[in-house]
Amino acid sequence: MLLVDTGVYIGTAADLNDRQALEAASVTHVLSVDSADPALLLPPDGKLLRKWIDVLDEATSDLLSHMDACCVFIEEAVKGGGAALVHCQAGRSRSATIVTAYLMKRYQLGFTEAYNRLKGLKQDVQVNSGFEEQLHLYEAMHCEVDTSSSSYKQYRLQKITEKYPELQQGLAQLPREIFACDPANSSSSELSYRCRKCRRTLFRGSSVLSHAVGEGASAFSHKKPSNLTGEVQCTSYFVEPVQWMEPALLGVMNGQLLCPKCRSKLGSFSWCGDQCSCGRWVTPAFQLHRNRVDEIRQLHVSK
């Protein structure tokens, strides 16, 4: 194992067997980022505090959701006068991802600077492409996972999309936390959107997932004549799933989204993604056409 910062070591699963080295380094906390349960490798006396993140070293694996908790665990060791060993199987990708996140948060560094600092100390570290993207997103969220941010919601949906074959076969269930609360069941002063036909509230402004504007007509050149021109605009709202959508989403890859009250067609969804009218691909896509809903703003009138 290698000291990479005050009270922080990075290592491999084999380092858990070296009790003498652990004691010499004053290791009090062991953070295991591995698919194998480290319990059998740890000393049986129970003196070490441990945290296990069960994750494979694959680009589709999720470490972003655990970064804040891991940083807190490491910080507890350092502030308590001890040390934390962060390890995976080989000490190159998963553990390096968490240590990089810690350096980013601890010293308010960007991904590149923190990662280069770690590579300067341990040249064989190499986080996989998926973890690198997650670290960039962690940086964009100012090193604090914000579950209410549009970027994080899109990230969570993309992770679910990668596992959708399991969901479709009934081997897993859609996580409840991906669904926004049905706004028809609660009151709020937040911007909301209603069905144009029956006035049923469908979603709130915080559920809209923004995307970069696409290339317009040129993005559809494979479908239409290449000399098309026109203003680039989005004719649909792309949103996070809302509770009333759940029955329509289960067990199928795509389909229509109907108003839960009047059953008029509002839009469509596709776990494989769909192309916005602006030309941008959005994956997965839950889109409601702007001409089928009305934007409702609360007016505050002073007496």
C-alpha distance (Angstrom), angle and dihedral (degrees) to the residues before:
residue distance angle dihedral
M1 . . .
L2 3.78 . .
L3 3.81 131.7 .
V4 3.82 108.0 -125.1
D5 3.80 101.0 166.3
T6 3.78 138.4 -1.6
G7 3.79 105.4 -54.9
V8 3.81 94.0 -7.0
Y9 3.80 125.1 110.3
I10 3.79 130.3 178.9
G11 3.77 120.2 -153.2
T12 3.78 151.5 134.7
A13 3.79 135.2 -86.1
A14 3.80 88.5 -99.7
D15 3.81 90.0 64.0
L16 3.80 89.3 70.0
N17 3.81 88.7 70.6
D18 3.81 93.2 58.2
R19 3.80 100.4 83.8
Q20 3.79 92.5 167.8
A21 3.81 92.2 56.8
L22 3.80 91.6 46.1
E23 3.79 91.3 53.1
A24 3.81 92.9 44.7
A25 3.81 89.8 53.3
S26 3.83 91.4 47.6
V27 3.81 90.2 -123.8
T28 3.80 109.8 -178.7
H29 3.82 100.1 160.7
V30 3.80 129.2 49.4
L31 3.79 118.8 -164.0
S32 3.81 110.8 -167.6
V33 3.81 116.8 -164.2
D34 3.77 98.9 -177.7
S35 3.79 142.7 108.0
A36 3.81 91.0 -123.7
D37 3.80 119.1 79.6
P38 3.83 105.7 -113.6
A39 3.81 93.6 -157.5
L40 3.81 93.9 100.7
L41 3.81 91.6 53.5
L42 3.79 97.1 49.2
P43 3.81 123.1 90.7
P44 3.83 109.8 -90.7
D45 3.82 94.5 -132.3
G46 3.82 91.4 84.5
K47 3.80 94.3 -135.4
L48 3.79 93.8 128.7
L49 3.78 119.8 80.3
R50 3.77 109.2 -136.5
K51 3.77 141.0 -167.2
W52 3.80 123.2 -170.8
I53 3.80 124.5 -158.8
D54 3.80 106.6 -168.6
V55 3.80 103.4 -146.8
L56 3.79 139.2 136.2
D57 3.79 123.3 -129.6
E58 3.80 93.0 -110.0
A59 3.79 131.3 125.5
T60 3.82 89.8 -121.8
S61 3.82 94.1 55.5
D62 3.79 119.5 107.8
L63 3.80 118.7 -125.0
L64 3.80 97.7 144.3
S65 3.80 92.3 78.1
H66 3.82 89.7 56.9
M67 3.81 100.2 43.8
D68 3.80 98.4 93.8
A69 3.82 93.5 47.7
C70 3.81 91.2 47.2
C71 3.80 91.8 50.6
V72 3.80 90.3 50.9
F73 3.82 90.4 50.7
I74 3.81 92.1 51.2
E75 3.79 91.9 45.0
E76 3.81 90.9 52.8
A77 3.79 89.6 57.8
V78 3.80 94.2 47.8
K79 3.80 95.8 45.0
G80 3.79 90.4 46.3
G81 3.78 91.2 59.0
G82 3.79 94.7 -107.2
A83 3.77 133.3 96.4
A84 3.79 138.1 -111.1
L85 3.78 126.7 -135.6
V86 3.80 112.4 -153.2
H87 3.77 111.0 -165.6
C88 3.78 143.9 163.5
Q89 3.80 127.3 176.0
A90 3.80 98.3 -72.3
G91 3.81 102.3 10.2
R92 3.79 93.4 -122.7
S93 3.81 113.4 96.1
R94 3.81 119.3 8.5
S95 3.80 96.8 35.6
A96 3.81 90.0 41.3
T97 3.81 89.5 54.6
I98 3.80 92.5 54.6
V99 3.81 93.8 43.8
T100 3.81 90.0 49.8
A101 3.81 89.9 51.0
Y102 3.81 89.3 50.3
L103 3.81 92.4 51.0
M104 3.80 90.3 48.0
K105 3.79 92.1 51.4
R106 3.81 96.8 38.8
Y107 3.80 96.6 49.1
Q108 3.82 100.6 23.5
L109 3.79 91.9 -116.7
G110 3.77 130.8 158.2
F111 3.79 118.8 -115.7
T112 3.81 95.7 -101.4
E113 3.80 95.2 50.9
A114 3.81 94.4 45.1
Y115 3.80 93.6 45.4
N116 3.80 93.0 47.6
R117 3.80 89.6 49.8
L118 3.79 89.8 55.0
K119 3.82 93.2 44.6
G120 3.78 88.9 51.4
L121 3.80 88.1 61.2
K122 3.81 98.4 35.9
Q123 3.77 111.6 24.6
D124 3.81 97.3 -172.6
V125 3.82 95.9 64.0
Q126 3.80 112.7 117.6
V127 3.79 119.2 168.3
N128 3.79 114.1 -156.5
S129 3.81 121.3 -109.7
G130 3.80 94.4 -101.5
F131 3.80 93.4 53.0
E132 3.80 90.4 47.0
E133 3.81 90.2 55.5
Q134 3.80 89.3 49.5
L135 3.80 91.3 52.0
H136 3.80 90.0 51.4
L137 3.81 88.9 52.3
Y138 3.81 89.8 47.6
E139 3.79 87.9 54.6
A140 3.82 91.0 48.8
M141 3.82 89.0 53.8
H142 3.83 89.6 52.0
C143 3.80 92.2 -107.9
E144 3.78 95.3 -61.5
V145 3.78 121.9 100.4
D146 3.79 106.9 -120.8
T147 3.79 107.4 -166.1
S148 3.81 90.5 -171.8
S149 3.81 94.7 58.5
S150 3.78 120.0 105.7
S151 3.81 91.2 -128.9
Y152 3.79 93.5 54.9
K153 3.81 93.0 46.0
Q154 3.79 90.0 52.6
Y155 3.80 90.0 48.1
R156 3.82 92.0 52.4
L157 3.79 91.4 48.9
Q158 3.80 91.4 49.9
K159 3.81 90.4 52.4
I160 3.79 90.2 51.8
T161 3.80 90.4 48.4
E162 3.80 89.9 56.1
K163 3.81 88.8 57.6
Y164 3.78 96.9 38.8
P165 3.83 95.4 112.4
E166 3.82 86.9 65.0
L167 3.80 90.5 49.4
Q168 3.79 92.1 48.0
Q169 3.81 91.1 52.6
G170 3.78 91.7 50.4
L171 3.81 92.9 -111.6
A172 3.80 91.6 122.5
Q173 3.79 140.0 13.9
L174 3.77 131.5 -124.7
P175 3.82 107.7 -96.7
R176 3.78 110.3 -109.4
E177 3.79 91.9 -135.8
I178 3.81 93.6 68.1
F179 3.81 90.9 68.3
A180 3.78 119.1 85.4
C181 3.79 115.0 -137.9
D182 3.78 114.9 -92.3
P183 3.83 103.5 -102.0
A184 3.81 90.5 -151.1
N185 3.81 88.2 70.6
S186 3.80 96.8 55.4
S187 3.78 140.5 35.5
S188 3.78 124.7 -120.4
S189 3.78 139.9 160.7
E190 3.80 89.3 -135.0
L191 3.79 121.4 117.0
S192 3.82 108.3 -86.0
Y193 3.79 140.0 -175.8
R194 3.80 126.9 -136.4
C195 3.76 136.3 -165.1
R196 3.80 106.2 -95.1
K197 3.80 91.7 -141.1
C198 3.82 105.2 46.4
R199 3.85 101.5 12.0
R200 3.79 94.0 -124.3
T201 3.84 111.3 157.3
L202 3.81 108.2 -115.2
F203 3.81 109.8 174.1
R204 3.78 143.3 -15.1
G205 3.77 130.8 -117.8
S206 3.81 91.4 -104.1
S207 3.82 89.3 63.4
V208 3.80 94.1 61.2
L209 3.81 111.0 105.8
S210 3.77 110.0 -152.3
H211 3.79 123.0 -148.2
A212 3.77 136.1 -170.7
V213 3.80 111.9 -89.9
G214 3.79 112.3 -102.0
E215 3.79 131.2 -134.5
G216 3.78 95.6 -84.1
A217 3.80 120.6 -141.4
S218 3.81 93.4 -2.1
A219 3.81 89.1 65.2
F220 3.80 88.4 64.9
S221 3.80 96.1 48.4
H222 3.81 89.8 115.1
K223 3.80 88.3 62.4
K224 3.79 103.7 31.6
P225 3.81 138.7 32.5
S226 3.80 110.6 -68.7
N227 3.82 93.5 -127.4
L228 3.82 92.6 71.2
T229 3.78 114.7 129.0
G230 3.76 134.0 177.9
E231 3.76 145.3 121.8
V232 3.79 115.6 -56.6
Q233 3.79 108.7 -120.9
C234 3.78 141.0 150.7
T235 3.78 114.3 -123.1
S236 3.81 95.3 -176.0
Y237 3.78 138.6 55.0
F238 3.80 112.4 -126.9
V239 3.79 108.2 -151.7
E240 3.77 142.8 173.3
P241 3.82 114.3 -99.1
V242 3.80 113.1 -81.3
Q243 3.80 122.8 -150.0
W244 3.81 94.2 -107.4
M245 3.82 89.3 59.8
E246 3.80 95.8 59.1
P247 3.84 99.1 94.0
A248 3.81 90.5 53.6
L249 3.82 94.4 49.5
L250 3.78 100.8 52.1
G251 3.79 118.6 105.3
V252 3.81 98.5 -7.8
M253 3.79 133.8 90.1
N254 3.80 97.4 -142.5
G255 3.78 142.8 -1.4
Q256 3.78 147.7 133.5
L257 3.79 126.8 -55.8
L258 3.80 111.2 -138.4
C259 3.78 128.8 -171.6
P260 3.83 106.2 -97.1
K261 3.81 90.0 -137.5
C262 3.82 110.2 38.2
R263 3.84 97.4 16.2
S264 3.79 93.6 -131.9
K265 3.79 115.0 151.3
L266 3.79 112.2 -97.3
G267 3.79 102.4 169.4
S268 3.77 141.6 -64.7
F269 3.79 144.8 -91.6
S270 3.78 136.1 -141.4
W271 3.79 127.3 -178.2
C272 3.82 87.3 -157.2
G273 3.79 91.2 56.7
D274 3.78 136.0 -109.8
Q275 3.77 137.8 -131.6
C276 3.78 119.8 -104.9
S277 3.80 118.1 -137.3
C278 3.82 87.0 -107.5
G279 3.80 88.6 63.8
R280 3.81 98.4 -107.1
W281 3.80 118.5 130.5
V282 3.81 113.7 -133.1
T283 3.82 119.7 -164.4
P284 2.95 120.3 -135.2
A285 3.79 98.2 14.2
F286 3.80 128.1 -154.2
Q287 3.77 104.1 169.6
L288 3.78 132.2 177.0
H289 3.80 118.0 -168.6
R290 3.79 114.7 -116.0
N291 3.81 91.8 -136.7
R292 3.82 90.2 59.5
V293 3.81 97.8 54.3
D294 3.80 137.3 50.4
E295 3.78 125.9 -139.9
I296 3.81 112.6 -126.5
R297 3.80 121.8 -159.6
Q298 3.77 125.2 -174.2
L299 3.80 113.5 -123.8
H300 3.78 117.1 -147.9
V301 3.78 107.8 -150.2
S302 3.79 117.0 -168.3
K303 3.79 116.7 -142.6
